[in-house]
């Protein structure tokens, strides 16, 4: 399954998996740091998962978001 960009603005970038049961969100905090959040819902065919990681730099946060999308991609 593929991921699509669901939201992108000045503070939040969010991707949604094509089945609608998983999202990865990158958000800039008020202090200039970045939070990346993975949320795989209970109804998903893969195991439920939730994780949240804080980064000082956007590049590192974007890398983590990409890794999670790859790890939680499903075969069509």
SEKEKOL-636673 format. One record per residue: x, y, z of N, C-alpha, C, O in turn; residue number from 0; residue in three letters. Coordinates in nm, 4 decimals. Example, Ala and Ser with C-alpha at 12.3 -4.5 7.8 and 13.67 -1.06 7.14 Angstrom:
BEGIN
<atom><n_u>1.3190</n_u><n_v>-0.5690</n_v><n_w>0.7800</n_w><ca_u>1.2300</ca_u><ca_v>-0.4500</ca_v><ca_w>0.7800</ca_w><c_u>1.3200</c_u><c_v>-0.3300</c_v><c_w>0.7800</c_w><o_u>1.4236</o_u><o_v>-0.3319</o_v><o_w>0.8465</o_w><resi>0</resi><resn>ALA</resn></atom>
<atom><n_u>1.2850</n_u><n_v>-0.2250</n_v><n_w>0.7080</n_w><ca_u>1.3670</ca_u><ca_v>-0.1060</ca_v><ca_w>0.7140</ca_w><c_u>1.2900</c_u><c_v>0.0030</c_v><c_w>0.7870</c_w><o_u>1.3409</o_u><o_v>0.1138</o_v><o_w>0.8039</o_w><resi>1</resi><resn>SER</resn></atom>
//
This chain:
BEGIN
<atom><n_u>0.0856</n_u><n_v>-0.1181</n_v><n_w>0.0000</n_w><ca_u>0.0000</ca_u><ca_v>0.0000</ca_v><ca_w>0.0000</ca_w><c_u>0.0886</c_u><c_v>0.1222</c_v><c_w>0.0000</c_w><o_u>0.2020</o_u><o_v>0.1195</o_v><o_w>0.0479</o_w><resi>0</resi><resn>UNK</resn></atom>
<atom><n_u>0.0366</n_u><n_v>0.2253</n_v><n_w>-0.0526</n_w><ca_u>0.1151</ca_u><ca_v>0.3466</ca_v><ca_w>-0.0645</ca_w><c_u>0.0746</c_u><c_v>0.4488</c_v><c_w>0.0407</c_w><o_u>-0.0329</o_u><o_v>0.4415</o_v><o_w>0.1003</o_w><resi>1</resi><resn>UNK</resn></atom>
<atom><n_u>0.1623</n_u><n_v>0.5420</n_v><n_w>0.0607</n_w><ca_u>0.1376</ca_u><ca_v>0.6523</ca_v><ca_w>0.1515</ca_w><c_u>0.1127</c_u><c_v>0.7774</c_v><c_w>0.0684</c_w><o_u>0.1741</o_u><o_v>0.7965</o_v><o_w>-0.0366</o_w><resi>2</resi><resn>UNK</resn></atom>
<atom><n_u>0.0226</n_u><n_v>0.8619</n_v><n_w>0.1159</n_w><ca_u>-0.0006</ca_u><ca_v>0.9887</ca_v><ca_w>0.0473</ca_w><c_u>0.0096</c_u><c_v>1.1027</c_v><c_w>0.1483</c_w><o_u>-0.0195</o_u><o_v>1.0867</o_v><o_w>0.2668</o_w><resi>3</resi><resn>UNK</resn></atom>
<atom><n_u>0.0513</n_u><n_v>1.2162</n_v><n_w>0.0979</n_w><ca_u>0.0607</ca_u><ca_v>1.3354</ca_v><ca_w>0.1796</ca_w><c_u>-0.0806</c_u><c_v>1.3842</c_v><c_w>0.2078</c_w><o_u>-0.1546</o_u><o_v>1.4186</o_v><o_w>0.1157</o_w><resi>4</resi><resn>UNK</resn></atom>
<atom><n_u>-0.1173</n_u><n_v>1.3870</n_v><n_w>0.3333</n_w><ca_u>-0.2532</ca_u><ca_v>1.4243</ca_v><ca_w>0.3733</ca_w><c_u>-0.2618</c_u><c_v>1.5710</c_v><c_w>0.4131</c_w><o_u>-0.3626</o_u><o_v>1.6376</o_v><o_w>0.3895</o_w><resi>5</resi><resn>UNK</resn></atom>
<atom><n_u>-0.1532</n_u><n_v>1.6204</n_v><n_w>0.4743</n_w><ca_u>-0.1526</ca_u><ca_v>1.7592</ca_v><ca_w>0.5206</ca_w><c_u>-0.0095</c_u><c_v>1.8110</c_v><c_w>0.5182</c_w><o_u>0.0847</o_u><o_v>1.7409</o_v><o_w>0.5553</o_w><resi>6</resi><resn>UNK</resn></atom>
<atom><n_u>0.0044</n_u><n_v>1.9350</n_v><n_w>0.4738</n_w><ca_u>0.1356</ca_u><ca_v>1.9994</ca_v><ca_w>0.4781</ca_w><c_u>0.1146</c_u><c_v>2.1485</c_v><c_w>0.4907</c_w><o_u>0.0600</o_u><o_v>2.2128</o_v><o_w>0.4010</o_w><resi>7</resi><resn>UNK</resn></atom>
<atom><n_u>0.1586</n_u><n_v>2.2033</n_v><n_w>0.6037</n_w><ca_u>0.1502</ca_u><ca_v>2.3474</ca_v><ca_w>0.6254</ca_w><c_u>0.2758</c_u><c_v>2.3921</c_v><c_w>0.6998</c_w><o_u>0.3749</o_u><o_v>2.3191</o_v><o_w>0.7024</o_w><resi>8</resi><resn>UNK</resn></atom>
<atom><n_u>0.2730</n_u><n_v>2.5081</n_v><n_w>0.7589</n_w><ca_u>0.3924</ca_u><ca_v>2.5642</ca_v><ca_w>0.8218</ca_w><c_u>0.4429</c_u><c_v>2.4824</c_v><c_w>0.9407</c_w><o_u>0.5620</o_u><o_v>2.4867</o_v><o_w>0.9716</o_w><resi>9</resi><resn>UNK</resn></atom>
<atom><n_u>0.3548</n_u><n_v>2.4082</n_v><n_w>1.0077</n_w><ca_u>0.3972</ca_u><ca_v>2.3348</ca_v><ca_w>1.1270</ca_w><c_u>0.3786</c_u><c_v>2.1838</c_v><c_w>1.1190</c_w><o_u>0.4490</o_u><o_v>2.1107</o_v><o_w>1.1887</o_w><resi>10</resi><resn>UNK</resn></atom>
<atom><n_u>0.2863</n_u><n_v>2.1343</n_v><n_w>1.0365</n_w><ca_u>0.2548</ca_u><ca_v>1.9910</ca_v><ca_w>1.0345</ca_w><c_u>0.2654</c_u><c_v>1.9341</c_v><c_w>0.8935</c_w><o_u>0.2164</o_u><o_v>1.9922</o_v><o_w>0.7967</o_w><resi>11</resi><resn>UNK</resn></atom>
<atom><n_u>0.3304</n_u><n_v>1.8194</n_v><n_w>0.8852</n_w><ca_u>0.3296</ca_u><ca_v>1.7379</ca_v><ca_w>0.7640</ca_w><c_u>0.2795</c_u><c_v>1.6012</c_v><c_w>0.8062</c_w><o_u>0.3335</o_u><o_v>1.5416</o_v><o_w>0.8994</o_w><resi>12</resi><resn>UNK</resn></atom>
<atom><n_u>0.1760</n_u><n_v>1.5501</n_v><n_w>0.7382</n_w><ca_u>0.1183</ca_u><ca_v>1.4209</ca_v><ca_w>0.7767</ca_w><c_u>0.0942</c_u><c_v>1.3345</c_v><c_w>0.6538</c_w><o_u>0.0424</o_u><o_v>1.3811</o_v><o_w>0.5523</o_w><resi>13</resi><resn>UNK</resn></atom>
<atom><n_u>0.1332</n_u><n_v>1.2069</n_v><n_w>0.6649</n_w><ca_u>0.1110</ca_u><ca_v>1.1084</ca_v><ca_w>0.5603</ca_w><c_u>0.0102</c_u><c_v>1.0064</c_v><c_w>0.6106</c_w><o_u>0.0072</o_u><o_v>0.9738</o_v><o_w>0.7293</o_w><resi>14</resi><resn>UNK</resn></atom>
<atom><n_u>-0.0721</n_u><n_v>0.9563</n_v><n_w>0.5199</n_w><ca_u>-0.1705</ca_u><ca_v>0.8537</ca_v><ca_w>0.5540</ca_w><c_u>-0.1513</c_u><c_v>0.7341</c_v><c_w>0.4612</c_w><o_u>-0.1333</o_u><o_v>0.7502</o_v><o_w>0.3405</o_w><resi>15</resi><resn>UNK</resn></atom>
<atom><n_u>-0.1552</n_u><n_v>0.6153</n_v><n_w>0.5181</n_w><ca_u>-0.1443</ca_u><ca_v>0.4945</ca_v><ca_w>0.4381</ca_w><c_u>-0.2744</c_u><c_v>0.4750</c_v><c_w>0.3612</c_w><o_u>-0.3810</o_u><o_v>0.5149</o_v><o_w>0.4080</o_w><resi>16</resi><resn>UNK</resn></atom>
<atom><n_u>-0.2657</n_u><n_v>0.4137</n_v><n_w>0.2435</n_w><ca_u>-0.3814</ca_u><ca_v>0.4051</ca_v><ca_w>0.1544</ca_w><c_u>-0.4998</c_u><c_v>0.3302</c_v><c_w>0.2137</c_w><o_u>-0.6125</o_u><o_v>0.3508</o_v><o_w>0.1687</o_w><resi>17</resi><resn>UNK</resn></atom>
<atom><n_u>-0.4786</n_u><n_v>0.2431</n_v><n_w>0.3140</n_w><ca_u>-0.5919</ca_u><ca_v>0.1750</ca_v><ca_w>0.3766</ca_w><c_u>-0.6595</c_u><c_v>0.2618</c_v><c_w>0.4824</c_w><o_u>-0.7647</o_u><o_v>0.2255</o_v><o_w>0.5349</o_w><resi>18</resi><resn>UNK</resn></atom>
<atom><n_u>-0.5986</n_u><n_v>0.3774</n_v><n_w>0.5140</n_w><ca_u>-0.6572</ca_u><ca_v>0.4699</ca_v><ca_w>0.6111</ca_w><c_u>-0.6336</c_u><c_v>0.4321</c_v><c_w>0.7563</c_w><o_u>-0.6815</o_u><o_v>0.5019</o_v><o_w>0.8457</o_w><resi>19</resi><resn>UNK</resn></atom>
<atom><n_u>-0.5613</n_u><n_v>0.3241</n_v><n_w>0.7827</n_w><ca_u>-0.5425</ca_u><ca_v>0.2762</ca_v><ca_w>0.9197</ca_w><c_u>-0.4088</c_u><c_v>0.3129</c_v><c_w>0.9818</c_w><o_u>-0.3785</o_u><o_v>0.2679</o_v><o_w>1.0923</o_w><resi>20</resi><resn>UNK</resn></atom>
<atom><n_u>-0.3281</n_u><n_v>0.3932</n_v><n_w>0.9139</n_w><ca_u>-0.1993</ca_u><ca_v>0.4330</ca_v><ca_w>0.9695</ca_w><c_u>-0.1647</c_u><c_v>0.5737</c_v><c_w>0.9234</c_w><o_u>-0.1908</o_u><o_v>0.6114</o_v><o_w>0.8092</o_w><resi>21</resi><resn>UNK</resn></atom>
<atom><n_u>-0.1050</n_u><n_v>0.6514</n_v><n_w>1.0151</n_w><ca_u>-0.0578</ca_u><ca_v>0.7852</ca_v><ca_w>0.9826</ca_w><c_u>0.0797</c_u><c_v>0.8068</c_v><c_w>1.0445</c_w><o_u>0.1132</o_u><o_v>0.7495</o_v><o_w>1.1481</o_w><resi>22</resi><resn>UNK</resn></atom>
<atom><n_u>0.1575</n_u><n_v>0.8905</n_v><n_w>0.9786</n_w><ca_u>0.2847</ca_u><ca_v>0.9392</ca_v><ca_w>1.0316</ca_w><c_u>0.2770</c_u><c_v>1.0912</c_v><c_w>1.0246</c_w><o_u>0.2483</o_u><o_v>1.1482</o_v><o_w>0.9193</o_w><resi>23</resi><resn>UNK</resn></atom>
<atom><n_u>0.3029</n_u><n_v>1.1559</n_v><n_w>1.1379</n_w><ca_u>0.2930</ca_u><ca_v>1.3019</ca_v><ca_w>1.1437</ca_w><c_u>0.4237</c_u><c_v>1.3612</c_v><c_w>1.1936</c_w><o_u>0.4821</o_u><o_v>1.3135</o_v><o_w>1.2909</o_w><resi>24</resi><resn>UNK</resn></atom>
<atom><n_u>0.4687</n_u><n_v>1.4657</n_v><n_w>1.1258</n_w><ca_u>0.5857</ca_u><ca_v>1.5424</ca_v><ca_w>1.1658</ca_w><c_u>0.5350</c_u><c_v>1.6814</c_v><c_w>1.2019</c_w><o_u>0.4664</o_u><o_v>1.7460</o_v><o_w>1.1227</o_w><resi>25</resi><resn>UNK</resn></atom>
<atom><n_u>0.5695</n_u><n_v>1.7269</n_v><n_w>1.3226</n_w><ca_u>0.5195</ca_u><ca_v>1.8575</ca_v><ca_w>1.3687</ca_w><c_u>0.6322</c_u><c_v>1.9374</c_v><c_w>1.4323</c_w><o_u>0.7101</o_u><o_v>1.8848</o_v><o_w>1.5118</o_w><resi>26</resi><resn>UNK</resn></atom>
<atom><n_u>0.6398</n_u><n_v>2.0649</n_v><n_w>1.3964</n_w><ca_u>0.7361</ca_u><ca_v>2.1533</ca_v><ca_w>1.4618</ca_w><c_u>0.6740</c_u><c_v>2.2083</c_v><c_w>1.5896</c_w><o_u>0.5625</o_u><o_v>2.2606</o_v><o_w>1.5887</o_w><resi>27</resi><resn>UNK</resn></atom>
<atom><n_u>0.7471</n_u><n_v>2.1957</n_v><n_w>1.6982</n_w><ca_u>0.6998</ca_u><ca_v>2.2471</ca_v><ca_w>1.8272</ca_w><c_u>0.7324</c_u><c_v>2.3949</c_v><c_w>1.8401</c_w><o_u>0.8092</o_u><o_v>2.4499</o_v><o_w>1.7611</o_w><resi>28</resi><resn>UNK</resn></atom>
<atom><n_u>0.6744</n_u><n_v>2.4575</n_v><n_w>1.9388</n_w><ca_u>0.6989</ca_u><ca_v>2.5996</ca_v><ca_w>1.9642</ca_w><c_u>0.8427</c_u><c_v>2.6316</c_v><c_w>1.9985</c_w><o_u>0.8885</o_u><o_v>2.7435</o_v><o_w>1.9750</o_w><resi>29</resi><resn>UNK</resn></atom>
<atom><n_u>0.9156</n_u><n_v>2.5343</n_v><n_w>2.0542</n_w><ca_u>1.0559</ca_u><ca_v>2.5564</ca_v><ca_w>2.0911</ca_w><c_u>1.1523</c_u><c_v>2.5288</c_v><c_w>1.9757</c_w><o_u>1.2739</o_u><o_v>2.5320</o_v><o_w>1.9942</o_w><resi>30</resi><resn>UNK</resn></atom>
<atom><n_u>1.0975</n_u><n_v>2.5013</n_v><n_w>1.8552</n_w><ca_u>1.1815</ca_u><ca_v>2.4788</ca_v><ca_w>1.7384</ca_w><c_u>1.2262</c_u><c_v>2.3351</c_v><c_w>1.7186</c_w><o_u>1.2935</o_u><o_v>2.3046</o_v><o_w>1.6201</o_w><resi>31</resi><resn>UNK</resn></atom>
<atom><n_u>1.1901</n_u><n_v>2.2462</n_v><n_w>1.8102</n_w><ca_u>1.2215</ca_u><ca_v>2.1046</ca_v><ca_w>1.7947</ca_w><c_u>1.1091</c_u><c_v>2.0388</c_v><c_w>1.7150</c_w><o_u>1.0063</o_u><o_v>2.1009</o_v><o_w>1.6879</o_w><resi>32</resi><resn>UNK</resn></atom>
<atom><n_u>1.1298</n_u><n_v>1.9116</n_v><n_w>1.6776</n_w><ca_u>1.0358</ca_u><ca_v>1.8420</ca_v><ca_w>1.5899</ca_w><c_u>0.9925</c_u><c_v>1.7098</c_v><c_w>1.6521</c_w><o_u>1.0745</o_u><o_v>1.6353</o_v><o_w>1.7058</o_w><resi>33</resi><resn>UNK</resn></atom>
<atom><n_u>0.8633</n_u><n_v>1.6818</n_v><n_w>1.6442</n_w><ca_u>0.8062</ca_u><ca_v>1.5573</ca_v><ca_w>1.6938</ca_w><c_u>0.7578</c_u><c_v>1.4765</c_v><c_w>1.5739</c_w><o_u>0.6908</o_u><o_v>1.5286</o_v><o_w>1.4847</o_w><resi>34</resi><resn>UNK</resn></atom>
<atom><n_u>0.7932</n_u><n_v>1.3480</n_v><n_w>1.5737</n_w><ca_u>0.7402</ca_u><ca_v>1.2576</ca_v><ca_w>1.4725</ca_w><c_u>0.6567</c_u><c_v>1.1543</c_v><c_w>1.5462</c_w><o_u>0.7002</o_u><o_v>1.0975</o_v><o_w>1.6464</o_w><resi>35</resi><resn>UNK</resn></atom>
<atom><n_u>0.5351</n_u><n_v>1.1302</n_v><n_w>1.4950</n_w><ca_u>0.4416</ca_u><ca_v>1.0388</ca_v><ca_w>1.5591</ca_w><c_u>0.3932</c_u><c_v>0.9346</c_v><c_w>1.4594</c_w><o_u>0.3543</o_u><o_v>0.9674</o_v><o_w>1.3473</o_w><resi>36</resi><resn>UNK</resn></atom>
<atom><n_u>0.3959</n_u><n_v>0.8095</n_v><n_w>1.5014</n_w><ca_u>0.3413</ca_u><ca_v>0.6980</ca_v><ca_w>1.4242</ca_w><c_u>0.2156</c_u><c_v>0.6501</c_v><c_w>1.4940</c_w><o_u>0.2158</o_u><o_v>0.6300</o_v><o_w>1.6155</o_w><resi>37</resi><resn>UNK</resn></atom>
<atom><n_u>0.1078</n_u><n_v>0.6314</n_v><n_w>1.4184</n_w><ca_u>-0.0162</ca_u><ca_v>0.5782</ca_v><ca_w>1.4751</ca_w><c_u>-0.0753</c_u><c_v>0.4771</c_v><c_w>1.3776</c_w><o_u>-0.1211</o_u><o_v>0.5126</o_v><o_w>1.2690</o_w><resi>38</resi><resn>UNK</resn></atom>
<atom><n_u>-0.0734</n_u><n_v>0.3497</n_v><n_w>1.4187</n_w><ca_u>-0.1366</ca_u><ca_v>0.2426</ca_v><ca_w>1.3412</ca_w><c_u>-0.2580</c_u><c_v>0.1990</c_v><c_w>1.4222</c_w><o_u>-0.2437</o_u><o_v>0.1508</o_v><o_w>1.5346</o_w><resi>39</resi><resn>UNK</resn></atom>
<atom><n_u>-0.3766</n_u><n_v>0.2153</n_v><n_w>1.3662</n_w><ca_u>-0.5012</ca_u><ca_v>0.1902</ca_v><ca_w>1.4379</ca_w><c_u>-0.5263</c_u><c_v>0.0403</c_v><c_w>1.4603</c_w><o_u>-0.4694</o_u><o_v>-0.0444</o_v><o_w>1.3915</o_w><resi>40</resi><resn>UNK</resn></atom>
<atom><n_u>-0.6112</n_u><n_v>0.0102</n_v><n_w>1.5561</n_w><ca_u>-0.6432</ca_u><ca_v>-0.1277</ca_v><ca_w>1.5916</ca_w><c_u>-0.7007</c_u><c_v>-0.2078</c_v><c_w>1.4764</c_w><o_u>-0.6787</o_u><o_v>-0.3287</o_v><o_w>1.4695</o_w><resi>41</resi><resn>UNK</resn></atom>
<atom><n_u>-0.7733</n_u><n_v>-0.1447</n_v><n_w>1.3864</n_w><ca_u>-0.8383</ca_u><ca_v>-0.2162</ca_v><ca_w>1.2768</ca_w><c_u>-0.7403</c_u><c_v>-0.2562</c_v><c_w>1.1662</c_w><o_u>-0.7775</o_u><o_v>-0.3307</o_v><o_w>1.0755</o_w><resi>42</resi><resn>UNK</resn></atom>
<atom><n_u>-0.6168</n_u><n_v>-0.2082</n_v><n_w>1.1722</n_w><ca_u>-0.5189</ca_u><ca_v>-0.2353</ca_v><ca_w>1.0669</ca_w><c_u>-0.4841</c_u><c_v>-0.3834</c_v><c_w>1.0621</c_w><o_u>-0.4878</o_u><o_v>-0.4527</o_v><o_w>1.1638</o_w><resi>43</resi><resn>UNK</resn></atom>
<atom><n_u>-0.4497</n_u><n_v>-0.4315</n_v><n_w>0.9414</n_w><ca_u>-0.4131</ca_u><ca_v>-0.5724</ca_v><ca_w>0.9263</ca_w><c_u>-0.2784</c_u><c_v>-0.6029</c_v><c_w>0.9911</c_w><o_u>-0.2530</o_u><o_v>-0.7175</o_v><o_w>1.0279</o_w><resi>44</resi><resn>UNK</resn></atom>
<atom><n_u>-0.1918</n_u><n_v>-0.5033</n_v><n_w>1.0058</n_w><ca_u>-0.0680</ca_u><ca_v>-0.5238</ca_v><ca_w>1.0793</ca_w><c_u>-0.0943</c_u><c_v>-0.4894</c_v><c_w>1.2258</c_w><o_u>-0.2026</o_u><o_v>-0.4412</o_v><o_w>1.2594</o_w><resi>45</resi><resn>UNK</resn></atom>
<atom><n_u>0.0011</n_u><n_v>-0.5130</n_v><n_w>1.3111</n_w><ca_u>-0.0180</ca_u><ca_v>-0.4927</ca_v><ca_w>1.4546</ca_w><c_u>-0.0371</c_u><c_v>-0.3448</c_v><c_w>1.4884</c_w><o_u>0.0216</o_u><o_v>-0.2571</o_v><o_w>1.4251</o_w><resi>46</resi><resn>UNK</resn></atom>
<atom><n_u>-0.1209</n_u><n_v>-0.3188</n_v><n_w>1.5901</n_w><ca_u>-0.1422</ca_u><ca_v>-0.1830</ca_v><ca_w>1.6385</ca_w><c_u>-0.0089</c_u><c_v>-0.1291</c_v><c_w>1.6885</c_w><o_u>0.0686</o_u><o_v>-0.2012</o_v><o_w>1.7514</o_w><resi>47</resi><resn>UNK</resn></atom>
<atom><n_u>0.0171</n_u><n_v>-0.0017</n_v><n_w>1.6601</n_w><ca_u>0.1425</ca_u><ca_v>0.0587</ca_v><ca_w>1.7042</ca_w><c_u>0.1231</c_u><c_v>0.2081</c_v><c_w>1.7278</c_w><o_u>0.0454</o_u><o_v>0.2744</o_v><o_w>1.6591</o_w><resi>48</resi><resn>UNK</resn></atom>
<atom><n_u>0.1952</n_u><n_v>0.2587</n_v><n_w>1.8260</n_w><ca_u>0.1992</ca_u><ca_v>0.4023</ca_v><ca_w>1.8494</ca_w><c_u>0.3396</c_u><c_v>0.4345</c_v><c_w>1.8999</c_w><o_u>0.3917</o_u><o_v>0.3669</o_v><o_w>1.9886</o_w><resi>49</resi><resn>UNK</resn></atom>
<atom><n_u>0.3990</n_u><n_v>0.5362</n_v><n_w>1.8438</n_w><ca_u>0.5305</ca_u><ca_v>0.5788</ca_v><ca_w>1.8894</ca_w><c_u>0.5440</c_u><c_v>0.7279</c_v><c_w>1.8636</c_w><o_u>0.4781</o_u><o_v>0.7832</o_v><o_w>1.7755</o_w><resi>50</resi><resn>UNK</resn></atom>
<atom><n_u>0.6289</n_u><n_v>0.7914</n_v><n_w>1.9404</n_w><ca_u>0.6496</ca_u><ca_v>0.9358</ca_v><ca_w>1.9294</ca_w><c_u>0.7950</c_u><c_v>0.9627</c_v><c_w>1.9647</c_w><o_u>0.8436</o_u><o_v>0.9175</o_v><o_w>2.0683</o_w><resi>51</resi><resn>UNK</resn></atom>
<atom><n_u>0.8646</n_u><n_v>1.0366</n_v><n_w>1.8784</n_w><ca_u>1.0062</ca_u><ca_v>1.0655</ca_v><ca_w>1.9005</ca_w><c_u>1.0309</c_u><c_v>1.2148</c_v><c_w>1.8781</c_w><o_u>0.9731</o_u><o_v>1.2756</o_v><o_w>1.7880</o_w><resi>52</resi><resn>UNK</resn></atom>
<atom><n_u>1.1169</n_u><n_v>1.2723</n_v><n_w>1.9606</n_w><ca_u>1.1501</ca_u><ca_v>1.4140</ca_v><ca_w>1.9542</ca_w><c_u>1.2898</c_u><c_v>1.4321</c_v><c_w>1.8942</c_w><o_u>1.3830</o_u><o_v>1.3607</o_v><o_w>1.9312</o_w><resi>53</resi><resn>UNK</resn></atom>
<atom><n_u>1.3044</n_u><n_v>1.5282</n_v><n_w>1.8011</n_w><ca_u>1.4318</ca_u><ca_v>1.5556</ca_v><ca_w>1.7345</ca_w><c_u>1.4634</c_u><c_v>1.7041</c_v><c_w>1.7421</c_w><o_u>1.3734</o_u><o_v>1.7878</o_v><o_w>1.7487</o_w><resi>54</resi><resn>UNK</resn></atom>
<atom><n_u>1.5924</n_u><n_v>1.7358</n_v><n_w>1.7411</n_w><ca_u>1.6366</ca_u><ca_v>1.8755</ca_v><ca_w>1.7390</ca_w><c_u>1.6361</c_u><c_v>1.9329</c_v><c_w>1.5978</c_w><o_u>1.6211</o_u><o_v>2.0538</o_v><o_w>1.5801</o_w><resi>55</resi><resn>UNK</resn></atom>
<atom><n_u>1.6525</n_u><n_v>1.8468</n_v><n_w>1.4969</n_w><ca_u>1.6628</ca_u><ca_v>1.8940</ca_v><ca_w>1.3590</ca_w><c_u>1.5565</c_u><c_v>1.8312</c_v><c_w>1.2703</c_w><o_u>1.5222</o_u><o_v>1.7140</o_v><o_w>1.2860</o_w><resi>56</resi><resn>UNK</resn></atom>
<atom><n_u>1.5051</n_u><n_v>1.9099</n_v><n_w>1.1773</n_w><ca_u>1.3998</ca_u><ca_v>1.8626</ca_v><ca_w>1.0872</ca_w><c_u>1.4475</c_u><c_v>1.7461</c_v><c_w>0.9995</c_w><o_u>1.3722</o_u><o_v>1.6516</o_v><o_w>0.9761</o_w><resi>57</resi><resn>UNK</resn></atom>
<atom><n_u>1.5712</n_u><n_v>1.7524</n_v><n_w>0.9515</n_w><ca_u>1.6219</ca_u><ca_v>1.6449</ca_v><ca_w>0.8659</ca_w><c_u>1.6142</c_u><c_v>1.5089</c_v><c_w>0.9350</c_w><o_u>1.5748</o_u><o_v>1.4100</o_v><o_w>0.8733</o_w><resi>58</resi><resn>UNK</resn></atom>
<atom><n_u>1.6513</n_u><n_v>1.5038</n_v><n_w>1.0615</n_w><ca_u>1.6452</ca_u><ca_v>1.3781</ca_v><ca_w>1.1373</ca_w><c_u>1.5003</c_u><c_v>1.3337</c_v><c_w>1.1555</c_w><o_u>1.4706</o_u><o_v>1.2144</o_v><o_w>1.1488</o_w><resi>59</resi><resn>UNK</resn></atom>
<atom><n_u>1.4109</n_u><n_v>1.4284</n_v><n_w>1.1782</n_w><ca_u>1.2692</ca_u><ca_v>1.3963</ca_v><ca_w>1.1936</ca_w><c_u>1.2117</c_u><c_v>1.3420</c_v><c_w>1.0629</c_w><o_u>1.1352</o_u><o_v>1.2455</o_v><o_w>1.0644</o_w><resi>60</resi><resn>UNK</resn></atom>
<atom><n_u>1.2480</n_u><n_v>1.4031</n_v><n_w>0.9501</n_w><ca_u>1.2005</ca_u><ca_v>1.3555</ca_v><ca_w>0.8205</ca_w><c_u>1.2532</c_u><c_v>1.2158</c_v><c_w>0.7904</c_w><o_u>1.1828</o_u><o_v>1.1335</o_v><o_w>0.7319</o_w><resi>61</resi><resn>UNK</resn></atom>
<atom><n_u>1.3768</n_u><n_v>1.1894</n_v><n_w>0.8305</n_w><ca_u>1.4341</ca_u><ca_v>1.0559</ca_v><ca_w>0.8095</ca_w><c_u>1.3553</c_u><c_v>0.9507</c_v><c_w>0.8877</c_w><o_u>1.3241</o_u><o_v>0.8442</o_v><o_w>0.8345</o_w><resi>62</resi><resn>UNK</resn></atom>
<atom><n_u>1.3231</n_u><n_v>0.9806</n_v><n_w>1.0146</n_w><ca_u>1.2449</ca_u><ca_v>0.8870</ca_v><ca_w>1.0967</ca_w><c_u>1.1072</c_u><c_v>0.8653</c_v><c_w>1.0357</c_w><o_u>1.0588</o_u><o_v>0.7521</o_v><o_w>1.0324</o_w><resi>63</resi><resn>UNK</resn></atom>
<atom><n_u>1.0436</n_u><n_v>0.9705</n_v><n_w>0.9878</n_w><ca_u>0.9119</ca_u><ca_v>0.9579</ca_v><ca_w>0.9254</ca_w><c_u>0.9195</c_u><c_v>0.8644</c_v><c_w>0.8053</c_w><o_u>0.8308</o_u><o_v>0.7814</o_v><o_w>0.7854</o_w><resi>64</resi><resn>UNK</resn></atom>
<atom><n_u>1.0246</n_u><n_v>0.8774</n_v><n_w>0.7256</n_w><ca_u>1.0424</ca_u><ca_v>0.7906</ca_v><ca_w>0.6097</ca_w><c_u>1.0646</c_u><c_v>0.6454</c_v><c_w>0.6474</c_w><o_u>1.0115</o_u><o_v>0.5550</o_v><o_w>0.5830</o_w><resi>65</resi><resn>UNK</resn></atom>
<atom><n_u>1.1431</n_u><n_v>0.6231</n_v><n_w>0.7518</n_w><ca_u>1.1684</ca_u><ca_v>0.4861</ca_v><ca_w>0.7997</ca_w><c_u>1.0375</c_u><c_v>0.4230</c_v><c_w>0.8457</c_w><o_u>1.0090</o_u><o_v>0.3083</o_v><o_w>0.8113</o_w><resi>66</resi><resn>UNK</resn></atom>
<atom><n_u>0.9584</n_u><n_v>0.4958</n_v><n_w>0.9223</n_w><ca_u>0.8309</ca_u><ca_v>0.4400</ca_v><ca_w>0.9698</ca_w><c_u>0.7369</c_u><c_v>0.4096</c_v><c_w>0.8543</c_w><o_u>0.6674</o_u><o_v>0.3080</o_v><o_w>0.8568</o_w><resi>67</resi><resn>UNK</resn></atom>
<atom><n_u>0.7333</n_u><n_v>0.4954</n_v><n_w>0.7533</n_w><ca_u>0.6472</ca_u><ca_v>0.4674</ca_v><ca_w>0.6386</ca_w><c_u>0.6928</c_u><c_v>0.3403</c_v><c_w>0.5682</c_w><o_u>0.6098</o_u><o_v>0.2597</o_v><o_w>0.5265</o_w><resi>68</resi><resn>UNK</resn></atom>
<atom><n_u>0.8225</n_u><n_v>0.3217</n_v><n_w>0.5547</n_w><ca_u>0.8735</ca_u><ca_v>0.1985</ca_v><ca_w>0.4921</ca_w><c_u>0.8419</c_u><c_v>0.0759</c_v><c_w>0.5775</c_w><o_u>0.7983</o_u><o_v>-0.0266</o_v><o_w>0.5251</o_w><resi>69</resi><resn>UNK</resn></atom>
<atom><n_u>0.8637</n_u><n_v>0.0858</n_v><n_w>0.7083</n_w><ca_u>0.8404</ca_u><ca_v>-0.0270</ca_v><ca_w>0.7980</ca_w><c_u>0.6935</c_u><c_v>-0.0667</c_v><c_w>0.8056</c_w><o_u>0.6622</o_u><o_v>-0.1837</o_v><o_w>0.8280</o_w><resi>70</resi><resn>UNK</resn></atom>
<atom><n_u>0.6046</n_u><n_v>0.0275</n_v><n_w>0.7875</n_w><ca_u>0.4613</ca_u><ca_v>0.0014</ca_v><ca_w>0.8026</ca_w><c_u>0.3866</c_u><c_v>0.0068</c_v><c_w>0.6710</c_w><o_u>0.2646</o_u><o_v>0.0234</o_v><o_w>0.6680</o_w><resi>71</resi><resn>UNK</resn></atom>
<atom><n_u>0.4603</n_u><n_v>-0.0074</n_v><n_w>0.5630</n_w><ca_u>0.3979</ca_u><ca_v>-0.0206</ca_v><ca_w>0.4316</ca_w><c_u>0.3457</c_u><c_v>-0.1631</c_v><c_w>0.4193</c_w><o_u>0.4063</o_u><o_v>-0.2558</o_v><o_w>0.4731</o_w><resi>72</resi><resn>UNK</resn></atom>
<atom><n_u>0.2361</n_u><n_v>-0.1815</n_v><n_w>0.3506</n_w><ca_u>0.1791</ca_u><ca_v>-0.3147</ca_v><ca_w>0.3316</ca_w><c_u>0.1870</c_u><c_v>-0.3527</c_v><c_w>0.1851</c_w><o_u>0.1732</o_u><o_v>-0.2679</o_v><o_w>0.0970</o_w><resi>73</resi><resn>UNK</resn></atom>
<atom><n_u>0.2091</n_u><n_v>-0.4803</n_v><n_w>0.1599</n_w><ca_u>0.2086</ca_u><ca_v>-0.5278</ca_v><ca_w>0.0219</ca_w><c_u>0.0673</c_u><c_v>-0.5207</c_v><c_w>-0.0337</c_w><o_u>-0.0290</o_u><o_v>-0.5526</o_v><o_w>0.0360</o_w><resi>74</resi><resn>UNK</resn></atom>
<atom><n_u>0.0548</n_u><n_v>-0.4790</n_v><n_w>-0.1585</n_w><ca_u>-0.0776</ca_u><ca_v>-0.4737</ca_v><ca_w>-0.2227</ca_w><c_u>-0.1290</c_u><c_v>-0.6127</c_v><c_w>-0.2524</c_w><o_u>-0.2387</o_u><o_v>-0.6277</o_v><o_w>-0.3062</o_w><resi>75</resi><resn>UNK</resn></atom>
//
